[in-house]
Every structure is written in structure tokens, then in C-alpha cells.
Amino acid sequence: MTDLNAGSSDFLVLKNKVMQQLNFIYNEVELSTNSDLLSDELIALMRIEESCQSPAPHKNHWTQKDVVMITYGDSIVKADEKPLVTLQHFMNQYLQKSVNSVHILPFFPYSSDDGFSVIDYSSVNESLGGWDEIKEIASSRRLMSDLVINHCSSRSAWFENFIRGEGPGHDFFYTASPEDDLSEVVRPRTSDLLRETETGKGKQHVWCTFSHDQVDFDFRNPEVLKSFVSIIRLYLDMGVKIFRFDAVAFLWKKLNSSSINLPETHEVVRLLRTLIEHAQSDAIIITETNIPNSQNLTYLGNANEAHAIYNFSLPPLLINTLVTGDCLYLKRWLMSMPPSQNGTTYFNFIASHDGIGLRPAEGLLNDYELTTLVETMQTFGGKVSWRNTELGQQKAYEINIALFDALQGTTRGKDELGLQRFICAHAIMFGLEGIPGVYIHSLLGTQNDYDKVANTQQNRSINRHRWDYDELQKHLGKPKDHHAIVLASLKELLELRIKQPAFHPNATQFTLHLGLQLFGFWRQSQDRQQSIFCVSNITDQDMELSINDLNLVMTDNWFELIEGVELEMHQETIMMKPYQTLWLTNRIIE
């Protein structure tokens, strides 16, 4: 009886919290229903019991053992086998000890943008498999799924009903007039914002942040919110534990505003978190907001919004560091990053299905550095995607290139140190505060796919290769093949990482001052028993590390984890090869 009473009390707290959040979201909107009734509907849709208990605040739902592989459902294919089955076989065969989580990029029926123009949120693309295959993967690994919440496909049943002017979805989409002042709107595309559409109610102009096949929802209509709560509940039932809120910064639109990062958008994220964590306490939200760093950080809220945010500034800054041999900007950024409080963390990555976003580097790299980075990537075969600025100018939005090719040289051109540079990038990322996300094509050392770009006419296809599993296995079976070397090297680093409590996503981190050619930071476990000094030579020359610069407590025995050697008691320096990384620790965890 005591537990029931406690649960009932928590349920009332939940109900009041949801009502307050709804009142904030719909403050300027004339609701067709009241927040009391709507809160009941949302809680019922999530099937939250009256005996629920409030989640513990500031609880970390992750450890150093969490590593996420990012992949499409069909990044690896095998004849006469469902791609999701092939993916499971690949992970079981090659990643059993190193990767415990997987982000399968949109696996739903879609019409464009490689999955991000969803036709039907409630089913699995039959070319990949079905919900049974999704649940099988979720039974052995933590599953991360996209919630494509800003827009859907123009071929969806909802939008077809919008065109007809009746049925579910007929009032789900945001419209504006070409006469409206839209000059303040911030978006990452150069296409026209409004799509002219003939409907049963006459000519409408539908808001399209990304493309005219991706029509934006109107969250001023509570029915849209209710539909997405139902979708979240379905995904939880199918085993999803991590929700990636795609392009969420653009969710709420408002005329005469930038229509990005609006207060209502943040409150919707907080509301969905409230519902998700009461329905399943260990499920988490990661927001995907490819925007300047200071704006991105706001999505952590006060540990009441996203559990984690994509560390979008890391890819351009880390790649810039390694191709210039100068860590000034990376070091300056790392020093400015606030430690994530318990209950929040960073999602670190240096490659993904998209390109290297440049907006998150704005204000961190100046125009000269950005231009140099773009030009260097172009010499390595990269493509550039553009956006319109507020002043109507075109500016580089992202660089499209496979990471393996992006690191094949420096600003002076290609060299023979690409593999070492590539491994160094990952060694740095694996040591940083946060959860590492590794793109499958980085694990495999996949290179630029020019044929796919030619076939799709899309720059992003350059880094979306599709492997034949039999061909891939032949590569991975040859020890001297660069694909095999990359996979073995990254797995070795990950298997070391997941044993070290100092690499917990919320373990203490301090930036080291070792000059501009050595990049370093210190991690300390939450129980203060283990320290790890992470130092990388980010140049193509041998460099000398002074032990005195690290202030090691020499009463301890110090070990270098990657090479597996012990430092001599009175050793004063370590000679570091080009792009070598050291993980120096006072405590080896077997």
C-alpha cells in the first residue's frame, strides 16, 4: 500500500508537470482542448501507470562501456538475406567485445534523403526487414532510433490527406504566405522555403525547411504532438532505448522570427523527456542540432531536456587540427566546454552519414581557417554543400567526404601518414568526456564513393557506401588490407577504453597545456582512483613529451595503455612518433 501511495503521489506530480509544460507550449495558441484533458491523453498514449515513480534526478544511464556504432540498415548487404539480419551477423562476428549499442539510421519507408523523408513511421522498410529483425537487434544491443520529428515525406498518407483536405493529417502541416516576411528564417538549405501545393481547400504554401519532399509539421496542432507520442510508445515497445531527435531545432515555427531554437521547441523536448522517462526510466534522448556550439549546448537544459547532445563542433575542429598540425582551436574549444553535469553527457563523433558540418565551427574557426579546411578537403576528393546566409550570400554548410580520405594528408597535400592520422583522430575522440559514436564506414576505413554520388547526384552519398558482405569479409580476412588494419586498430582502442573508469562519460576532464603540436587532456574516474593522461602528437614530425609537463605523481607506477609498457621511474621524456597517442595511467584495469 505504501508503494502504491508513493506511486500515486508521483503520478499527480507527473500530471501537474505535463499540464504546466503544455500551458507553456500552447500559451500563444488557441487550443481546441484544454491542457488538463490533453495531459491525460498524452499520459494514456504512453501507457504510464498510476503507480509510476518519478525518475531519479541527475542519474547517468551510461558508463564507459557504452559505444554506439552509427549505420544504415543496409550499409552491409548479402544476397538472399535481409539487410538487418546481415547487420546483426556483422556485429556479432566482429564487434561483440567492442560495441554494445547501435544507431540504425531511419529504417522506415521513405521517399528521399536516404530515410529522412519518412512515409510511414509505424512500419519498417520491407527492403531491410521488419520489426522482428529490429527487436532481435535490440535484444542484444542498446538500440538508437531516429525520431524524424520536424517533417515527413510529401508522399505520406498524412500529406495526401492534407492535399485532399480531410482525414488524419489534413491539418498537420505548417503553411505560410509568400507575402509573409520570412527574411529572418534560419535554415541550412538554398531551396525555396515554401512549396506551393494545390489542396481541396485551395492553394496552400507549405513550409519546407529542408526540401520540397520534406514537409514540416505544425506542432501548434496538439494532434501532431499526440501522434508523435504514440510513435514514441511504439518504438519503446520495439526495443528502442535511445531516441535521436532529428533536426529538432526547427520544430516550432513563428512568423517574424528565425524559427530556430524557439522556447516552444525546447519545451516540447522537455515534455517528451518527461513522458519518456516516466514510461521507461533508462530510455534517453539525444538531440541532433547542427548549429553553432553555444546554441547546441542549450539543449541540455538544466539536466531536464536532452540527456545528451551531438558534439557537432568536434569533427571540424579535430580534422582541422590534424591537417594543420596545430591544436590551438581544438584546445581553446575544449577548455571552453562546460563539464556535463550528472544526468547529461556529450555524444562525440567525427564522422557520420552526413558531412562535416561547418556551422558548429562558426565563431571557433575564422573565415581563413574555414576556407583553408574546405579547400584542403576538396583536394582530397571532398564535395561542398552550401546554404544561404541571412544576407543572401552562399556559405559552405558542410563538407562531404569519407573520414578516411579526409585525413590522407595535411594542408600541404597527401602523404604516407593517412592511416596513422586516422587512428589518432579516433584515439583522441575515444578518450574525451562523453559517449563515442563511431560511423560504420570509419570502423571499416571506407573511402569516397564517387560512383554513388554520380548515381544519386547527392553530395552526401560520397560517405554512404554499401558493402557486399562477402567482399567485405575478404578484405577483413587479409591482415595487411587497410580495412582490416583500421577495424583491428579501432577495436583494440575501444576494448581498452571500455575497461577504464576514467573514461566514464562524466569522469573529470581537464585540458593540458603542452604547446600547439601536442594535444592533451586529463581524465579522472569518479572515485578518483584512476587517472589517465591522454596525449597525441598531432603533427607529421617526431615530438618529445616532457614528463614534467604532466605533473605525474611519481610515487605511483605509470603505464602506457596502448603500447602496454611501464614508464621508468626516473624517465624524463617520451619520444612520440607522428600522430601517436599515449594513454598514461596510474592504474591498469584488466
N, C-alpha and C positions, 0 to 999 in steps of 0.2 A: 504493500500500500504506500510506503514511503517513496519508493522509486516512481510509482505512478503519479503521486502528487508532485514530485520534483519535475517529472516529465511534463505534466500538465502546466506547471508554472512556466517552464521553458517554452512550451507551446504558445502561451499567451504573450511571452516576450517576443517570440518569433512573429506572431501575428501583428503586434504593435509595430515592430520594426519594419515589416513589409509594408504596412499601411503608410508609415512615415516616408519610406522610400518612394512609394507610388505617388504620394502627395507632392513630393519634390519634383519628380519626373514630369508629372502632368499638371504642374502648377499653372502653366500658361495655356493649357489645352482644355477645352470643354469636353469632359468625359461623358460617354454615353452610359457609364455605370459609375458607381461610387467606389472609393478605394477599399471600403470595408468588404464589399462583395467581391471585388477584383482580387483582393488578397486571399480570400477564401478559395477562389477559383485557382489561383496560381499554386497555393499550397496543396490543393487536391490534385492538380495535374502532376505535381512532383511526388504525390503519394507519401507525404510526410505525415507520420503518425502523431496523434495527440500525446503519445508517451515519449516523443523525441526529447533529446537532451541537447542543450546548446553546445556547440563545438568549443574545445579549449582554445582560448586566445593564444596567439603567438606560438603555435605548435608547428614544428618543422615536419613536413611529410616527406622528407628525403634525407639521404645520407650520402657519404662519399661513394657508395656502391651504385648510385644511380647514374647511368649513362644512357642517353637517348640516341638511337640511330634514326635519321630522317630519310625517308624513301617514298617513292611512289609504289603503289601496289603492284605495278608491272615493270619496275626497274630491272628485274631479272625474270626471264621467261623461259619456259621449256615446252617443247612440243607435246600436245595432248595432255597438258596439266594446267589446272587453274593457277594463274599467277600468284594468288595469295597462298596457295599450297607450296609453290616453288619458293616464295619468300620465307615461309616457315622452315622449309628444308635448309635453305641457305643459312638462316640464323642459327638453327640447331647444329649445323655442321661446322660453322666457322666462328660463331660468336657466343658460344654457350657460356664461357667464363668471363667475357669482357663487356657485354651489352645486355642490360636487363630490361630496357624499355625501347619501344619503337613508335615513332610518329609516322603513321601511314597517311600521306597526303590525300586530299579528298578522294574517297573511294566510292563516290555516289555517281549515278548517271549525270552526265554533263554535256554541254554543247560547245564550250570553248575554254580557253585559258587553262588547259591541262587539268581540269577538275574544279576550278574555282568559279565556274558558272554552272551552279547546281540546278538540275532539272527536278530531281526528287530527293528530298532529304531523308526519306524514310526507307530507302532501299539501297542495296549495294550494286554497283555497276556489274552487270552479269558477265561482262568480259573478264572481270577479276575473280569472281567467285560469289559468295553470298554471306549472309550473316553467320552461318555455321563456321565458315572459314575465319571470319573476324573474331568470333567467340573463341575459336581454338587458339588463335594467336594471343588473345587477351588472357587465356588461361595459364600461359607460361611466361608472359612478359607484360609489363605495365604498358597499356595501350594509350597512345595520344592521338586524338582525332581533331580535325578542323571543325569548328562551328563557323561556317561562312555566313556571317550574321548581317553584313551590310547590304548584300544584294543577292539575287538569284538569276537564273537563266531566263531570257526572254521567251524560251520555249517551255517553261514550266507551266503546269496546269493553273497555277495561281495567276500568272501573267496572261494566259489565254482567257481566263475569266475576267481579268481586268479589261482586255480588249472587248469582250462580249458585254461587259457592264453588269454582270451578275454571277453569283456563285462564290464559293470560298476563294478569297484572294482578290476579288474585284476592287477592293478598296485598300490593298496592301502597299501601294507604291506611291512614292513621293513625286508630286508634279509641281511645276512652276510655270511661269510665263516668260517667253523671250523678252518681254518688256520689263521684267524684274531686273533690278540692279544686282547682278551676280559677280561684280568685279572683285569682291573680297574673298570669294570662294578659293580655298587652297586645295589642290588635288595634284596627283602625280602623273597626269596624262595630258596630251595635247589635243585629243579629240574634243568635239563639241560636248558640252556638259548635258544639254537637253536633247532627248530623242523625240522627234515628232511621231506620234502614233495615232492612227485612226481607231476610235473605240465606239462602242454602242452609245456612248454619251457625247460623241463628237470628238473633235481633235484635241489630244492631250499632249503635253510635253513632259516626258518622264525623265527624272534626274538619273544620270548615269555617271558615277564617279570615275569608273574605270573604262568601260567600253559599252557600246550600244547593245551588246548581248548580255550585259550585266546590269540589270535594272534595280535601282536602290529601293529598299523598303522604307515605309513611312511609319516609324515607331510612335508617332503621335496617336496611331490607332492601337488601342490595347489588344486587339485581336492578333496583331503581329507578335506582340510580346507573348501572348498565350500560346501561339503556335510554336515559338522557339522554346518555351518552357517544356512543351510536350516533346519536342525534338530532343532536348537535353535528357529528359527522362528515358526516352527510347535508347539513347546512346549509353546511359548508365546501365540499363538493363542488358545491353550487348557487351558490357565489359570495359567500356571506356573509363579511364581513371584520370586522364589529363585532357582538358579542353583548351584548344588553341583558338582564341577569338580572333578570327581573321579580319584584318582591315577595320578593326572596331573603332578606331579614332574618328571615322567618318559617319558613324551610325546616326547621330542626330543632326538634322538639317534645320537651318533657320535663315530666312531671308535677311539680307543686310548684315551678314556675319561671315566669318571664314568657313563655317560649317565643318570645323575640325576641332576635336578635343573640347567640345562644349560641356558645360556642367551636367546636362542631362545624360550625356554619353557616359561620363564617369559614374553617375548614379545608377544607370542601367547595369553597368558592370558590378557595382556593389550589390544591387538587388539580386542578380543572378548568382553571385557568390553566396549570398545569404541562403538562397534556396538550395543550391548545390551542396553546401557543406552541412545543411541540416538533413538532406536526403542521403548523403554518403560522406562521412566525415573525412575520409582520406582522399577524396577527389580534389583536384586542383585546377586553377585557371591560369593560363599563360596568355598575356595579351601580345598580339602581333601589331606593333605600331611603328612603321618605318618612317620615323620623324626625328627632328633634332633631339639630341640627348636629353636636354633639360625637360622637354615636353614628355619624352618617353618615361622618365623617372616618376612622373606624377601618377602613372597608372598603378603604382604600388600603394597609393593612398597612405593611410596610417595602418598598414597591415590589415586593411579591410576591403581591399579592392582586388587586383590581381595578386595571386600568390607569387608569380614570377613574371618578369618582363624579358623580352628578347633584348640582348645586349647588342643592339644594332651598330653601335659605334666601333665595336671591336674589329669586325672584318676589314673596313678600310684603313683603320689605324695600324693594325698588325701587319697587313700587307704592305702598307706604306713604309713601315719600319724596316721590313726585311728587304725591300727593293732599294731603299736609300741607304741602309746601314746606319741609321740614326734613329734612336728611340725617343727623341725629345717629346714628340707629340703624344706618343703612346704613354710615356711615363707621366706627362703632365695630366693627361686624361685620367689615368689610373689613380693618381693622387687626389683628383677632384671627386671621384666616385664615392658616395656615402656608403658605409658598411650597411649591408642589408640587415634589418632587424629580424629577430626570430619570427617565423611565420611568413617571411618573404625571402626571395632569392633572385639571382640573375640566371637567365638561360643563355649560356655562352655558345657561340658558334662562329665559324669563319667561312663557311660555305653552306649554301642551301640550294633549293630548286630555283630560287630567284637569283638575281645578280648581286653584286657588291653594291649595296645602297650607299649613295653619297650624301643624301640629306642628313643622316646622322653624323656626318663628319663636318657639316657646316658649323662654323664657329670654333672648330677644333683644328682643322687644316685650313690654311688660307688659300686664296684662289690659285696662287702659283703652285702650291703643293698638289692641289686637286687636279689642276691641268696636267702637271707632270705625271701624276698617277694614272690619269686617263690615257695619256699618250703612251706611257710605258706598257699598259695593259693592251693597247691596240697593237703595239709591236709584237706582242706575244699571241696575237690572233683574237683578241677580245673585241666585242661589239659594244656599242654605247646606246642606251635608251635615254630619251630626253623628256623634259617636262617644260611647261610654260611657267615663268615666274609671274609674280603679281604685276610686274611692269610690262608683261607681254613678251619678255625675252625667252629664248630657249636656253636651258641649262641642263647639264648632264645629271640624270636622275640615278642611273645605276650602270655599272659595268657588267657585261655578260661574258663570263669566261669560266672555264673549269679551273678550280683552285690549283691543280697540279701544273697547269700551263701558266697560271698567273705568277707562279714562283719559280719559273725556269731561268730567271736571270735577275739583273738589277736595272737601275735606270741607265746603265751603260750598255745593256744588251744581254743576250743569253750567255750562259756559261755552263760549266760542268758540275755545278753545285746545287742544281734544282732539287734533287732528292733530299739532300741534307737540309735545305732551306724549308722544304715542305714538311719534313718531320719536325723541325724546330718550331714551326708555326703551331703545330698540334701540341707539342710538349709545353709550350707557353700556355695555350688555351686550357689544357687539361689541369694545369696547376692553379688556375685562377679561381677566386671566390665565385661560386655558382655551380650550376649543373651543366655539364658539357653535352652539346648536341652535335653529332657527327653525321654529315651527309654521306650516304652510301657511296657516292662517287668519289668522296675523299678517302674513305676506307679502302677503296679499290684502285685509287690512283688513276681514275678515268680521265681521259683527255678531251679536248674540244671536239664536239660532234658537228662538223661542218655540213655533213650530209643531211642531218636532221634540220638544221637551220634552213638549208635550201628547200627541203620538202615542206616545211611549215611556214616559212617566211617570218618566223618569230625569233628574235634575238635570244630569248631565254632558252630556246631549245638546245643551244650550244652546250648546256650543262645538264641535259636531261636524257642522256644516252640510255638505250635499252639493251641490256646484256642478254645474250643467249647463254643459258646456264651451262650447257655442255662446253661452249667455247670459254666461258669464264673459268670453269674448273680446270681446263687445260692450262690456262695462264697461271692459276694459283698453284698448280702442281709442279711448276718449274721454279726452283728456289732462286734463280738469278733473274727471273722475269720481274720487271719493276712493279707490276700489280701485286705479285706475291710478296715482294720486299716491303711495299707500303703496308699491306694488310698485316703482315707479321710484326712490323715495327710499331704500328699504332696499337695493335692488340697487346703487345708487350708493355707499352706505356700505360694503357688502360688497366691492365691486370695489376700493375704496380700501384696505380692511383687508388683503386677501389679498396686497397688494404690499409691506406694511410688515413687515420683520423684527422690529421692536419689538413687533409684535402676535403673535409666536410664542407658542403656549400656555404655554411655560415661560420666556419672557422675564421679566426682573426687573420687579417691581411694588412701588411704594411709594404709600401713601395721602398725599394732600396736605392741608394744614390751611388752608382758605380760608374758614372760617366755616361756618354751617349752611345758607346759601342757595346756595352754590356747592359742588358735589361734584366732587372731582378726584383723579386718581391719575397717577403717572408710570410709563411703561414704557421699558425699555432693552433693545435687542437683545442677543443672547448674545455677539456680537462687540464690543459696546459702541460701535458706530459710529453707531447711530441712537437718538435719544431722542424720545419723544412724550409731551407733557403733555396729558392728556385732562381737560377742564374742562366741566362742564354747569351751566347755570343751572336749578335745579330748582324755580323759582318762576314765578308768573304776572306778575312785575314785571321791568322792566329792571334789570339789575345791572351794577356796574362791577368788572371784574377788574383788580387791580393786578399789573402785570408783575413788580414787585419781589418779590411773594409767591411767584413761581415759581422765583426764583433762576436765571433763564436766563443762560447764558454768552453775553454779548452780543458776543463776538468772532465768534460764529457768525452766519450768516444764519438767521432763523427764519421758517417758513412755516406758514400755517394750511391744512391739507389739505382740509377740507370745502368751504370757500369758495374755496380756491385763490388766496390772497393772501399777500403777503410783509409781515412786520411791519417797520415803520420802525425804523431803528437806535436812535433815542432815544425810541421810543414808551413811555409810562409806564403807560397804561391801555388796556383794551379794553371798550367798552360791549357788553354781551350782552343780546340780546332774550330774552323769556320762553321758557324751555325750549330755548335754543340750546346746542349743543355745539361746542366747539373741539377740534381735534386739532392741537396746535402741535408742529412737528418741526424739527430742525436738518438733516434730510437727506430730500429728496424722492426716492422710488423710483418711476420711471416704469414 
